[in-house]
Amino acid sequence: MTAPTVHESAVDTSASLSDTSFWINAFAPSIPSVITVAAGFYIFHKLALRRQVRQEIFSDISDIKQNIDEVLKHGTEAWSCTGIDAQKKGHVVMLRGRLAILSAQIESLISRDSRYSVVQDTHKRFRASLDEYRSGAQNIGVDDQTRGSSNIGRTQALSYAGKLRREIDALFTSK
């Protein structure tokens, strides 16, 4: 017994062609709309991400400015006392702690945006002006117990603090 054969003329191929053309006719006009919506979502996501990063940088800069003021306050208190009194009252510890926090904040800012690496030099000078000053050939540190009270470094520290603030502000607003 032989298996029944199917003649090609008996197979209906028009049904499968009409199904394909239906899908093409139904969805082809909407492809540009889908591409436009996807591009819109992508652009919106990128803009929102940039805004978030900029807002985080602004928050970091605000914290840095506030910490600069704290460092200046503790530096003034530490240098206005004698070395022994500054140690006893904790001004030296507070100053060094605030300077360490400021350094960490500036490093964090630089790691977020490399444009801020130019403020590193000013920050080092600011830190050095509060931590010690040069008297002739001798460096006198804030923790030197033999030193008297002095406001010599205050003017220089204020100068560097203002320069540090201006540099950070200029870089933030130039973006």
C-alpha positions in Angstrom: 0.0 0.0 0.0 1.3 3.4 -0.9 1.1 6.5 1.1 -1.3 9.1 -0.2 0.5 11.9 -2.0 -0.3 15.5 -1.6 -0.3 17.5 -4.7 1.3 21.0 -4.6 -1.8 22.4 -6.1 -3.8 21.2 -3.1 -1.7 23.1 -0.5 -3.1 26.6 0.1 -0.1 29.0 0.2 -2.1 32.1 -0.1 -3.2 32.0 3.5 0.3 32.2 4.8 1.2 35.1 2.5 -1.9 37.0 3.6 -1.0 36.5 7.2 2.5 37.9 6.7 1.3 40.9 4.7 -1.3 41.6 7.4 1.5 41.9 10.1 3.6 44.0 7.8 0.7 46.3 7.0 -0.4 46.5 10.6 2.9 47.3 12.3 5.1 48.9 9.6 3.6 52.4 10.0 4.2 52.3 13.8 8.0 51.5 13.6 9.1 55.2 13.3 6.9 56.0 16.3 8.5 53.3 18.4 12.0 54.5 17.4 11.1 58.1 18.2 9.7 57.0 21.7 12.8 54.9 22.4 15.1 57.8 21.4 13.1 60.2 23.6 13.4 57.9 26.6 17.1 57.6 26.0 17.6 61.3 25.8 15.5 62.0 28.8 17.5 59.4 30.8 20.8 61.0 29.8 19.6 64.5 30.7 18.2 63.3 34.0 21.5 61.6 34.8 23.5 64.7 34.0 21.2 66.8 36.2 21.6 64.3 39.1 25.4 64.3 38.8 25.5 68.1 38.6 23.2 68.3 41.7 25.5 66.0 43.6 28.5 68.1 42.6 26.7 71.2 43.8 26.0 69.5 47.1 29.6 68.6 47.4 30.7 72.1 46.7 28.3 73.5 49.3 29.7 71.1 51.8 33.3 72.1 50.9 32.5 75.8 51.3 30.9 75.2 54.7 34.0 73.2 55.7 36.3 75.9 54.5 34.6 78.3 56.9 34.9 75.8 59.8 38.6 75.3 59.0 39.2 79.0 59.1 37.3 79.3 62.4 39.3 76.5 64.0 42.5 77.8 62.5 41.9 81.3 63.9 41.2 79.8 67.4 44.3 77.6 67.3 46.7 80.3 66.2 45.2 83.0 68.6 46.2 80.8 71.6 49.7 79.8 72.6 50.8 76.3 71.5 50.1 74.7 74.8 46.7 76.3 75.2 45.7 75.3 71.6 46.6 71.7 72.4 44.7 71.7 75.8 41.6 73.3 74.3 41.5 70.9 71.4 41.8 73.5 68.7 44.7 71.7 67.0 42.8 68.4 66.9 39.7 70.1 65.5 41.8 72.0 62.9 43.6 68.9 61.8 40.3 66.9 61.7 38.6 69.6 59.6 41.6 69.8 57.3 41.5 66.0 56.8 37.7 66.2 56.0 38.3 69.0 53.6 41.0 67.0 51.8 38.7 64.0 51.5 35.9 66.2 50.2 38.2 67.8 47.5 39.5 64.3 46.5 35.9 63.1 46.2 35.0 66.2 44.0 38.1 65.6 41.8 37.1 61.9 41.4 33.6 62.9 40.3 34.9 65.5 37.8 38.5 65.8 36.8 38.1 69.5 35.9 38.4 70.3 39.6 41.9 68.9 39.8 43.2 72.5 39.3 42.0 73.4 42.8 44.4 70.9 44.4 47.3 73.2 44.4 45.4 76.0 46.1 44.0 73.5 48.6 47.6 72.4 49.5 48.7 76.0 50.0 45.6 76.7 52.1 46.3 73.7 54.2 49.9 74.6 54.7 49.1 78.2 55.6 46.9 77.0 58.5 49.1 74.1 59.6 52.4 76.1 59.8 54.0 79.3 58.9 57.5 80.2 58.1 59.3 82.5 60.5 62.7 83.3 59.0 64.3 80.0 58.3 62.1 78.1 60.7 58.7 76.5 60.2 56.4 77.0 63.2 53.6 74.4 63.3 50.2 74.9 64.9 51.0 72.1 67.3 54.4 73.5 68.4 54.1 73.8 72.1 56.8 76.5 72.4 55.1 79.0 70.1 53.2 82.1 71.3 49.9 83.3 69.9 50.0 84.8 66.4 47.7 85.8 63.6 50.4 86.0 61.0 49.1 83.1 58.9 45.5 84.3 59.2 45.7 86.8 56.3 47.4 84.3 54.1 44.9 81.6 55.0 42.0 83.9 54.2 43.5 84.7 50.9 43.9 81.0 50.0 40.4 80.3 51.2 38.9 83.0 49.0 40.9 81.8 46.0 39.8 78.2 46.7 36.2 79.3 46.8 36.5 81.4 43.6 38.2 78.6 41.7 35.6 76.0 42.6 32.7 78.5 41.8 34.3 79.4 38.5 34.6 75.7 37.4 31.1 74.9 38.5 29.5 77.8 36.7 31.6 77.3 33.5 30.0 73.9 32.8 
